[in-house]
Amino acid sequence: MTGSAEPLSLLERWQSAWPQALAVWSQFTRLSDPNLCQSSVTAAKEGLTSSFAMIRLSDQSVVVDLEGIERLKLEDCSRGSGPRNRPPCISSGQRQ
């Protein structure tokens, strides 16, 4: 064995980033673990059609379209967002 670990999948990276992202939104936000859909078809069945992610207000569910994330090249933007904690790929509203 060479000692190099296999890179995490997009699904695994976004799952591991969820606690930090939730903390950025608010300690009082009552959202369950996100539904990380691996295809846009699955995301559409969850009601996500015009974006790559949503919070469904009827049940406070988060739905993320991982295929859409890849299509938009946002794979590395799973960690925190907002004015004080922008993802590393966002700078002044533009992708680096």
Secondary structure as UniProt FT lines:
FT   HELIX           10..25
FT   TURN            27..28
FT   STRAND          35..37
FT   HELIX           40..45
FT   TURN            46..47
FT   STRAND          53..56
FT   TURN            57..60
FT   STRAND          61..65
FT   HELIX           66..71
FT   TURN            72..73
FT   TURN            75..76
FT   TURN            83..84
FT   TURN            88..89
FT   STRAND          90..91
FT   TURN            92..93
FT   STRAND          94..95
//
